[in-house]
Amino acid sequence: VVDYGFDRNKIYACGMSNGGIFSYHLACNLSNKIAAIASVTGSMVPGTFEKCTPSSSIPVMEIHGTADDVVAYGGTTNISLPVDSVITFWSNHNQCVGPFLKENLPNTNSNDQSTVEKYVYKDCDTDREVWLYKVLGGGHTWPGAIISIGVTNQDINANEEIWKFFKRFSLPKTNKMCIRDRLARVDF
């Protein structure tokens, strides 16, 4: 077994669009090997949602524009679930109790035609959390990106927000995983 010197308890999954959809698939199937996931403009597809039985709680972050015309915020029949349903699923799975915290983030760039609401579900099993950055008016884009296709929010930097989220979470120290486990086949 080769050891590359990384912390095996701090492996994260993140992706945009299909990459975000795949991150949810990993959360459903490898929650005991991944410390947290983040999806930007992704959602869960019906097949993943219907078969999703994570073995443990897992922190989840979603960043999604309400004007996304590729992976619609409100979902698309037989293609993707509404983002609010995905967030409800994960907050229920993580046994979050109490109300979520809502914060209207500062509109630091009035030229980007969008604003951001942040929802945080904190009181969850084993301190796992669920965060949603709802980009009002945002398109199918990566917030903070220099290249702008459609409405790209500049009030937040997705890279920074995802790292702030990820670095707070790790798997329990009892987790043992060798490098070949990382390369295990994942069935769809």
C-alpha positions in Angstrom: 0.0 0.0 0.0 1.3 3.4 -1.0 1.0 6.3 1.5 1.0 9.8 0.1 0.9 11.5 3.5 -2.6 12.9 3.3 -5.1 12.8 6.1 -7.4 10.0 5.3 -10.0 11.4 7.6 -10.2 14.6 5.6 -11.3 13.5 2.2 -13.9 15.7 0.6 -16.0 15.6 -2.6 -16.9 18.8 -4.5 -18.2 19.4 -8.0 -20.2 21.7 -10.3 -23.2 20.6 -12.2 -22.7 16.9 -13.0 -19.8 17.0 -10.5 -22.2 18.2 -7.8 -24.6 15.5 -8.8 -21.8 12.9 -8.4 -20.8 14.4 -5.0 -24.3 13.6 -3.8 -23.9 10.1 -5.2 -20.7 9.7 -3.2 -22.4 11.0 -0.1 -25.1 8.4 -0.5 -22.7 5.5 -1.0 -19.4 6.4 0.7 -20.5 8.5 3.7 -18.1 6.5 5.9 -15.1 7.5 3.7 -15.8 11.1 2.8 -15.8 13.8 5.5 -18.1 16.3 3.7 -19.4 17.2 0.3 -20.2 20.4 -1.6 -22.2 20.8 -4.7 -22.3 23.9 -6.9 -25.2 24.0 -9.4 -25.9 20.3 -8.8 -28.7 18.4 -7.3 -29.7 14.8 -6.7 -31.1 12.7 -9.6 -34.1 10.6 -8.9 -32.2 7.3 -9.1 -29.6 8.4 -6.6 -32.3 9.9 -4.3 -34.5 6.7 -4.3 -31.5 4.5 -3.5 -29.8 6.8 -1.0 -29.0 5.0 2.2 -25.9 6.6 3.7 -24.3 4.6 6.5 -23.6 7.7 8.6 -24.3 11.4 8.8 -22.3 13.6 6.4 -22.0 17.4 6.2 -23.5 18.8 3.0 -23.2 22.2 1.3 -25.1 23.3 -1.8 -24.6 26.6 -3.7 -27.3 27.1 -6.3 -28.8 29.9 -8.4 -32.5 30.4 -8.6 -32.2 31.3 -12.3 -30.2 28.2 -13.2 -31.5 27.1 -16.6 -29.4 23.9 -16.7 -30.0 22.3 -13.3 -33.2 24.1 -12.3 -33.4 25.2 -8.7 -37.0 23.9 -8.6 -36.0 20.6 -10.2 -36.9 19.0 -13.5 -39.2 16.0 -13.6 -37.3 12.7 -14.1 -34.0 14.6 -14.2 -33.3 16.4 -10.9 -34.9 17.1 -7.6 -35.7 20.6 -6.3 -32.8 21.9 -4.3 -35.1 22.6 -1.3 -36.1 18.9 -1.3 -32.4 17.8 -1.4 -31.6 20.1 1.6 -34.6 18.7 3.5 -33.5 15.2 2.8 -29.9 15.8 4.1 -31.1 17.8 7.1 -33.5 14.9 8.0 -30.8 12.3 7.4 -28.4 14.2 9.6 -31.1 14.5 12.2 -31.0 18.3 12.3 -33.4 19.7 14.9 -34.6 23.2 15.5 -35.0 25.9 12.9 -32.3 26.7 10.3 -30.4 30.0 10.6 -31.0 32.3 7.7 -28.6 35.1 6.8 -28.9 37.6 4.0 -25.3 38.1 2.9 -24.0 41.6 2.0 -24.6 42.6 -1.6 -21.0 43.7 -2.2 -21.3 43.8 -6.0 -24.5 45.4 -7.2 -23.5 44.9 -10.8 -23.8 41.1 -10.7 -27.7 41.1 -10.7 -27.9 38.7 -7.8 -27.8 38.4 -4.0 -27.2 35.5 -1.7 -29.2 34.0 1.2 -27.3 31.5 3.4 -29.2 28.8 5.3 -27.5 26.8 8.0 -28.9 23.7 9.7 -26.6 23.3 12.8 -28.2 21.2 15.5 -27.5 17.9 13.7 -26.3 14.4 14.6 -22.6 14.2 15.5 -22.2 18.0 14.7 -22.8 17.4 11.0 -24.3 20.4 9.3 -26.2 21.3 6.1 -25.6 24.6 4.4 -27.4 26.2 1.5 -26.2 29.3 -0.4 -29.3 30.3 -2.4 -28.1 32.7 -5.1 -31.2 34.8 -5.9 -31.1 35.5 -9.6 -27.9 33.4 -10.1 -27.4 31.2 -13.1 -25.6 27.9 -13.8 -22.3 29.4 -12.7 -19.5 29.3 -10.0 -19.9 32.3 -7.7 -16.7 34.4 -7.6 -15.4 33.1 -10.9 -13.6 35.6 -13.1 -15.2 34.1 -16.3 -18.9 35.0 -16.3 -21.4 33.1 -18.4 -24.8 34.3 -17.4 -25.4 35.8 -14.0 -22.4 35.0 -11.9 -22.6 36.1 -8.3 -19.6 38.1 -7.0 -20.8 38.6 -3.5 -19.3 35.3 -2.4 -16.3 33.2 -3.6 -17.4 29.6 -3.8 -13.8 28.4 -3.4 -13.5 30.2 -0.1 -16.9 29.3 1.2 -16.4 25.6 0.4 -13.0 25.5 2.1 -14.4 27.2 5.2 -17.1 24.5 5.3 -14.8 21.5 4.6 -12.0 22.3 7.0 -14.4 22.1 9.9 -15.1 18.4 9.4 -13.3 15.1 9.5 -14.2 11.5 9.8 -13.8 9.8 13.2 -10.1 9.0 13.9 -11.0 5.3 14.0 -11.5 5.3 10.3 -8.9 3.2 8.5 -8.6 3.3 4.8 -5.8 2.2 2.4 -5.2 3.9 -0.9 -6.9 1.1 -2.9 -10.1 1.8 -1.0 -10.1 5.3 -2.5 -10.2 3.7 -5.9 -13.0 1.3 -5.2 -15.7 1.0 -7.9 -18.9 2.9 -7.3 -22.0 1.6 -8.9 -24.7 3.9 -10.3 
